[in-house]
Amino acid sequence: MSAAPSPATCPLCGQTNACAVAAGLPPETCWCMQTRIPASVLERIPAAERGQRCVCPACGQTPPPPEAPR
């Protein structure tokens, strides 16, 4: 059984998410409070991880990759 993912890592890329709350700081100091994160980014977070871990600034501002043609 693997360890639970750290709340300080991005659920999309696995890098540090720079979350103020995960670092024990007030929520209003977090980078995400100053940035609009597109719904398309939030939809990419696995359902089991929504509300558990925050995306990183890079993923939060990056549109999803285009889907491969079928």
N, CA, C and O atoms as a Tinker XYZ file with bonds, in Angstrom:
   280  protein
     1  N      0.850000   -1.179000    0.000000    73     2
     2  CA     0.000000    0.000000    0.000000    64     1     3
     3  C      0.892000    1.238000    0.000000    63     2     4     5
     4  O      1.840000    1.319000    0.781000    81     3
     5  N      0.600000    2.189000   -0.859000    73     3     6
     6  CA     1.434000    3.382000   -0.957000    64     5     7
     7  C      0.969000    4.440000    0.039000    63     6     8     9
     8  O     -0.181000    4.442000    0.479000    81     7
     9  N      1.884000    5.330000    0.378000    73     7    10
    10  CA     1.575000    6.416000    1.309000    64     9    11
    11  C      0.640000    7.419000    0.646000    63    10    12    13
    12  O      0.639000    7.572000   -0.575000    81    11
    13  N     -0.146000    8.092000    1.460000    73    11    14
    14  CA    -1.049000    9.126000    0.941000    64    13    15
    15  C     -0.223000   10.250000    0.345000    63    14    16    17
    16  O      0.842000   10.576000    0.869000    81    15
    17  N     -0.694000   10.849000   -0.742000    73    15    18
    18  CA     0.049000   11.953000   -1.350000    64    17    19
    19  C      0.107000   13.151000   -0.401000    63    18    20    21
    20  O     -0.816000   13.386000    0.379000    81    19
    21  N      1.173000   13.881000   -0.480000    73    19    22
    22  CA     1.350000   15.068000    0.356000    64    21    23
    23  C      0.389000   16.169000   -0.074000    63    22    24    25
    24  O      0.189000   16.377000   -1.271000    81    23
    25  N     -0.215000   16.884000    0.891000    73    23    26
    26  CA    -1.083000   18.004000    0.529000    64    25    27
    27  C     -0.308000   19.160000   -0.098000    63    26    28    29
    28  O     -0.910000   20.104000   -0.610000    81    27
    29  N      1.024000   19.092000   -0.062000    73    27    30
    30  CA     1.859000   20.150000   -0.629000    64    29    31
    31  C      2.271000   19.870000   -2.068000    63    30    32    33
    32  O      3.081000   20.606000   -2.631000    81    31
    33  N      1.719000   18.803000   -2.677000    73    31    34
    34  CA     2.049000   18.507000   -4.070000    64    33    35
    35  C      0.818000   18.621000   -4.956000    63    34    36    37
    36  O     -0.307000   18.367000   -4.524000    81    35
    37  N      1.051000   19.000000   -6.182000    73    35    38
    38  CA    -0.014000   19.180000   -7.168000    64    37    39
    39  C     -0.552000   17.819000   -7.613000    63    38    40    41
    40  O      0.237000   16.936000   -7.949000    81    39
    41  N     -1.879000   17.626000   -7.624000    73    39    42
    42  CA    -2.436000   16.349000   -8.062000    64    41    43
    43  C     -2.321000   16.117000   -9.570000    63    42    44    45
    44  O     -2.556000   15.005000  -10.044000    81    43
    45  N     -1.962000   17.156000  -10.323000    73    43    46
    46  CA    -1.851000   17.010000  -11.778000    64    45    47
    47  C     -0.430000   16.693000  -12.227000    63    46    48    49
    48  O     -0.232000   15.853000  -13.105000    81    47
    49  N      0.567000   17.360000  -11.631000    73    47    50
    50  CA     1.944000   17.151000  -12.093000    64    49    51
    51  C      2.874000   16.578000  -11.024000    63    50    52    53
    52  O      3.967000   16.111000  -11.343000    81    51
    53  N      2.449000   16.609000   -9.761000    73    51    54
    54  CA     3.269000   16.063000   -8.685000    64    53    55
    55  C      4.317000   17.009000   -8.130000    63    54    56    57
    56  O      5.044000   16.652000   -7.203000    81    55
    57  N      4.404000   18.208000   -8.682000    73    55    58
    58  CA     5.369000   19.189000   -8.186000    64    57    59
    59  C      4.797000   19.916000   -6.966000    63    58    60    61
    60  O      3.613000   19.778000   -6.659000    81    59
    61  N      5.632000   20.686000   -6.275000    73    59    62
    62  CA     5.182000   21.477000   -5.136000    64    61    63
    63  C      4.083000   22.424000   -5.585000    63    62    64    65
    64  O      4.210000   23.080000   -6.619000    81    63
    65  N      2.992000   22.500000   -4.808000    73    63    66
    66  CA     1.866000   23.332000   -5.225000    64    65    67
    67  C      1.888000   24.746000   -4.644000    63    66    68    69
    68  O      1.022000   25.556000   -4.976000    81    67
    69  N      2.850000   25.054000   -3.794000    73    67    70
    70  CA     2.993000   26.393000   -3.204000    64    69    71
    71  C      1.744000   26.816000   -2.439000    63    70    72    73
    72  O      1.419000   28.002000   -2.382000    81    71
    73  N      1.045000   25.848000   -1.851000    73    71    74
    74  CA    -0.192000   26.125000   -1.118000    64    73    75
    75  C      0.126000   26.712000    0.253000    63    74    76    77
    76  O      0.837000   26.100000    1.050000    81    75
    77  N     -0.404000   27.895000    0.519000    73    75    78
    78  CA    -0.192000   28.540000    1.812000    64    77    79
    79  C     -0.840000   27.728000    2.930000    63    78    80    81
    80  O     -0.258000   27.590000    4.006000    81    79
    81  N     -2.022000   27.195000    2.694000    73    79    82
    82  CA    -2.727000   26.427000    3.721000    64    81    83
    83  C     -1.929000   25.175000    4.090000    63    82    84    85
    84  O     -1.797000   24.850000    5.270000    81    83
    85  N     -1.396000   24.471000    3.084000    73    83    86
    86  CA    -0.589000   23.279000    3.347000    64    85    87
    87  C      0.672000   23.627000    4.129000    63    86    88    89
    88  O      1.217000   22.788000    4.847000    81    87
    89  N      1.133000   24.873000    3.985000    73    87    90
    90  CA     2.326000   25.333000    4.702000    64    89    91
    91  C      1.984000   25.913000    6.075000    63    90    92    93
    92  O      2.870000   26.374000    6.794000    81    91
    93  N      0.692000   25.889000    6.438000    73    91    94
    94  CA     0.285000   26.398000    7.736000    64    93    95
    95  C      0.070000   27.898000    7.792000    63    94    96    97
    96  O      0.030000   28.485000    8.874000    81    95
    97  N     -0.068000   28.522000    6.631000    73    95    98
    98  CA    -0.272000   29.968000    6.557000    64    97    99
    99  C     -1.749000   30.278000    6.316000    63    98   100   101
   100  O     -2.512000   29.388000    5.940000    81    99
   101  N     -2.158000   31.528000    6.526000    73    99   102
   102  CA    -3.558000   31.896000    6.291000    64   101   103
   103  C     -3.949000   31.712000    4.819000    63   102   104   105
   104  O     -3.150000   31.997000    3.928000    81   103
   105  N     -5.178000   31.237000    4.560000    73   103   106
   106  CA    -5.631000   31.007000    3.186000    64   105   107
   107  C     -5.504000   32.236000    2.291000    63   106   108   109
   108  O     -5.176000   32.109000    1.111000    81   107
   109  N     -5.759000   33.417000    2.836000    73   107   110
   110  CA    -5.725000   34.627000    2.006000    64   109   111
   111  C     -4.327000   34.953000    1.488000    63   110   112   113
   112  O     -4.181000   35.807000    0.613000    81   111
   113  N     -3.301000   34.290000    2.011000    73   111   114
   114  CA    -1.939000   34.534000    1.526000    64   113   115
   115  C     -1.553000   33.601000    0.379000    63   114   116   117
   116  O     -0.457000   33.713000   -0.170000    81   115
   117  N     -2.443000   32.686000    0.018000    73   115   118
   118  CA    -2.122000   31.712000   -1.024000    64   117   119
   119  C     -2.187000   32.338000   -2.420000    63   118   120   121
   120  O     -3.007000   33.218000   -2.678000    81   119
   121  N     -1.325000   31.879000   -3.299000    73   119   122
   122  CA    -1.266000   32.383000   -4.676000    64   121   123
   123  C     -2.612000   32.227000   -5.380000    63   122   124   125
   124  O     -2.973000   33.054000   -6.217000    81   123
   125  N     -3.356000   31.171000   -5.047000    73   123   126
   126  CA    -4.612000   30.906000   -5.763000    64   125   127
   127  C     -5.713000   31.912000   -5.439000    63   126   128   129
   128  O     -6.695000   32.016000   -6.173000    81   127
   129  N     -5.554000   32.643000   -4.356000    73   127   130
   130  CA    -6.561000   33.648000   -3.999000    64   129   131
   131  C     -6.461000   34.886000   -4.891000    63   130   132   133
   132  O     -7.372000   35.714000   -4.910000    81   131
   133  N     -5.370000   35.010000   -5.619000    73   131   134
   134  CA    -5.150000   36.146000   -6.510000    64   133   135
   135  C     -5.266000   35.762000   -7.981000    63   134   136   137
   136  O     -5.050000   36.594000   -8.861000    81   135
   137  N     -5.607000   34.499000   -8.247000    73   135   138
   138  CA    -5.618000   33.973000   -9.611000    64   137   139
   139  C     -6.923000   33.239000   -9.885000    63   138   140   141
   140  O     -7.434000   32.524000   -9.023000    81   139
   141  N     -7.452000   33.417000  -11.074000    73   139   142
   142  CA    -8.631000   32.651000  -11.484000    64   141   143
   143  C     -8.147000   31.349000  -12.112000    63   142   144   145
   144  O     -7.420000   31.362000  -13.104000    81   143
   145  N     -8.551000   30.244000  -11.534000    73   143   146
   146  CA    -8.169000   28.937000  -12.062000    64   145   147
   147  C     -9.321000   28.442000  -12.936000    63   146   148   149
   148  O    -10.442000   28.291000  -12.451000    81   147
   149  N     -9.054000   28.189000  -14.220000    73   147   150
   150  CA   -10.119000   27.767000  -15.133000    64   149   151
   151  C    -10.792000   26.464000  -14.687000    63   150   152   153
   152  O    -10.142000   25.569000  -14.148000    81   151
   153  N    -12.088000   26.376000  -14.918000    73   151   154
   154  CA   -12.841000   25.161000  -14.590000    64   153   155
   155  C    -12.246000   23.950000  -15.296000    63   154   156   157
   156  O    -12.275000   22.844000  -14.757000    81   155
   157  N    -11.705000   24.149000  -16.497000    73   155   158
   158  CA   -11.119000   23.029000  -17.242000    64   157   159
   159  C     -9.930000   22.427000  -16.502000    63   158   160   161
   160  O     -9.665000   21.231000  -16.622000    81   159
   161  N     -9.213000   23.248000  -15.737000    73   159   162
   162  CA    -8.090000   22.746000  -14.935000    64   161   163
   163  C     -8.641000   21.959000  -13.749000    63   162   164   165
   164  O     -8.179000   20.852000  -13.470000    81   163
   165  N     -9.611000   22.517000  -13.061000    73   163   166
   166  CA   -10.182000   21.856000  -11.886000    64   165   167
   167  C    -10.818000   20.520000  -12.250000    63   166   168   169
   168  O    -10.772000   19.579000  -11.458000    81   167
   169  N    -11.407000   20.427000  -13.430000    73   167   170
   170  CA   -12.035000   19.183000  -13.883000    64   169   171
   171  C    -11.016000   18.073000  -14.111000    63   170   172   173
   172  O    -11.377000   16.896000  -14.101000    81   171
   173  N     -9.754000   18.425000  -14.316000    73   171   174
   174  CA    -8.704000   17.424000  -14.547000    64   173   175
   175  C     -8.215000   16.782000  -13.256000    63   174   176   177
   176  O     -7.522000   15.766000  -13.302000    81   175
   177  N     -8.562000   17.353000  -12.105000    73   175   178
   178  CA    -8.143000   16.782000  -10.825000    64   177   179
   179  C     -8.944000   15.499000  -10.602000    63   178   180   181
   180  O    -10.170000   15.513000  -10.710000    81   179
   181  N     -8.265000   14.388000  -10.291000    73   179   182
   182  CA    -9.000000   13.148000  -10.033000    64   181   183
   183  C    -10.044000   13.355000   -8.931000    63   182   184   185
   184  O     -9.778000   14.037000   -7.942000    81   183
   185  N    -11.212000   12.774000   -9.101000    73   183   186
   186  CA   -12.326000   12.980000   -8.166000    64   185   187
   187  C    -11.924000   12.726000   -6.717000    63   186   188   189
   188  O    -12.330000   13.473000   -5.826000    81   187
   189  N    -11.142000   11.697000   -6.470000    73   187   190
   190  CA   -10.746000   11.355000   -5.101000    64   189   191
   191  C     -9.828000   12.401000   -4.471000    63   190   192   193
   192  O     -9.662000   12.423000   -3.252000    81   191
   193  N     -9.232000   13.266000   -5.292000    73   191   194
   194  CA    -8.287000   14.252000   -4.772000    64   193   195
   195  C     -8.850000   15.665000   -4.733000    63   194   196   197
   196  O     -8.186000   16.581000   -4.247000    81   195
   197  N    -10.058000   15.853000   -5.234000    73   195   198
   198  CA   -10.664000   17.185000   -5.208000    64   197   199
   199  C    -10.920000   17.591000   -3.765000    63   198   200   201
   200  O    -11.471000   16.821000   -2.978000    81   199
   201  N    -10.516000   18.802000   -3.432000    73   199   202
   202  CA   -10.679000   19.298000   -2.076000    64   201   203
   203  C     -9.631000   18.780000   -1.109000    63   202   204   205
   204  O     -9.654000   19.128000    0.072000    81   203
   205  N     -8.709000   17.951000   -1.592000    73   203   206
   206  CA    -7.669000   17.377000   -0.744000    64   205   207
   207  C     -6.304000   18.006000   -0.995000    63   206   208   209
   208  O     -5.525000   18.223000   -0.067000    81   207
   209  N     -6.025000   18.300000   -2.283000    73   207   210
   210  CA    -4.742000   18.894000   -2.673000    64   209   211
   211  C     -5.004000   19.982000   -3.694000    63   210   212   213
   212  O     -5.941000   19.893000   -4.488000    81   211
   213  N     -4.178000   21.000000   -3.667000    73   211   214
   214  CA    -4.306000   22.118000   -4.605000    64   213   215
   215  C     -3.379000   21.933000   -5.799000    63   214   216   217
   216  O     -2.328000   21.300000   -5.692000    81   215
   217  N     -3.777000   22.488000   -6.930000    73   215   218
   218  CA    -2.895000   22.483000   -8.093000    64   217   219
   219  C     -1.778000   23.504000   -7.882000    63   218   220   221
   220  O     -1.915000   24.422000   -7.072000    81   219
   221  N     -0.693000   23.344000   -8.601000    73   219   222
   222  CA     0.425000   24.285000   -8.516000    64   221   223
   223  C      0.149000   25.500000   -9.412000    63   222   224   225
   224  O     -0.745000   25.450000  -10.257000    81   223
   225  N      0.905000   26.584000   -9.234000    73   223   226
   226  CA     0.692000   27.768000  -10.076000    64   225   227
   227  C      0.807000   27.470000  -11.575000    63   226   228   229
   228  O      0.046000   28.017000  -12.373000    81   227
   229  N      1.745000   26.614000  -11.960000    73   227   230
   230  CA     1.918000   26.319000  -13.390000    64   229   231
   231  C      0.694000   25.602000  -13.951000    63   230   232   233
   232  O      0.186000   25.987000  -15.004000    81   231
   233  N      0.216000   24.572000  -13.270000    73   231   234
   234  CA    -0.965000   23.842000  -13.749000    64   233   235
   235  C     -2.220000   24.699000  -13.638000    63   234   236   237
   236  O     -3.123000   24.586000  -14.467000    81   235
   237  N     -2.281000   25.546000  -12.628000    73   235   238
   238  CA    -3.447000   26.391000  -12.422000    64   237   239
   239  C     -3.635000   27.443000  -13.485000    63   238   240   241
   240  O     -4.730000   27.985000  -13.639000    81   239
   241  N     -2.585000   27.737000  -14.220000    73   239   242
   242  CA    -2.655000   28.769000  -15.242000    64   241   243
   243  C     -2.447000   28.219000  -16.643000    63   242   244   245
   244  O     -2.374000   28.982000  -17.606000    81   243
   245  N     -2.351000   26.917000  -16.762000    73   243   246
   246  CA    -2.074000   26.293000  -18.048000    64   245   247
   247  C     -3.318000   25.600000  -18.582000    63   246   248   249
   248  O     -3.941000   24.816000  -17.866000    81   247
   249  N     -3.690000   25.874000  -19.823000    73   247   250
   250  CA    -4.832000   25.142000  -20.388000    64   249   251
   251  C     -4.477000   23.666000  -20.538000    63   250   252   253
   252  O     -3.301000   23.328000  -20.675000    81   251
   253  N     -5.467000   22.790000  -20.514000    73   251   254
   254  CA    -5.176000   21.367000  -20.660000    64   253   255
   255  C     -4.570000   21.069000  -22.026000    63   254   256   257
   256  O     -4.831000   21.782000  -22.995000    81   255
   257  N     -3.762000   20.015000  -22.100000    73   255   258
   258  CA    -3.184000   19.661000  -23.399000    64   257   259
   259  C     -4.285000   19.246000  -24.364000    63   258   260   261
   260  O     -5.307000   18.703000  -23.945000    81   259
   261  N     -4.080000   19.500000  -25.662000    73   259   262
   262  CA    -5.097000   19.093000  -26.638000    64   261   263
   263  C     -5.215000   17.574000  -26.663000    63   262   264   265
   264  O     -4.240000   16.853000  -26.450000    81   263
   265  N     -6.417000   17.113000  -26.925000    73   263   266
   266  CA    -6.624000   15.669000  -26.996000    64   265   267
   267  C     -6.083000   15.145000  -28.317000    63   266   268   269
   268  O     -6.158000   15.810000  -29.350000    81   267
   269  N     -5.543000   13.950000  -28.256000    73   267   270
   270  CA    -5.011000   13.324000  -29.464000    64   269   271
   271  C     -6.167000   12.943000  -30.386000    63   270   272   273
   272  O     -7.220000   12.512000  -29.917000    81   271
   273  N     -5.973000   13.101000  -31.691000    73   271   274
   274  CA    -7.023000   12.689000  -32.635000    64   273   275
   275  C     -7.244000   11.184000  -32.546000    63   274   276   277
   276  O     -6.324000   10.413000  -32.273000    81   275
   277  N     -8.467000   10.799000  -32.781000    73   275   278
   278  CA    -8.786000    9.360000  -32.706000    64   277   279
   279  C     -8.887000    8.747000  -34.054000    63   278   280
   280  O     -9.148000    7.550000  -34.169000    81   279
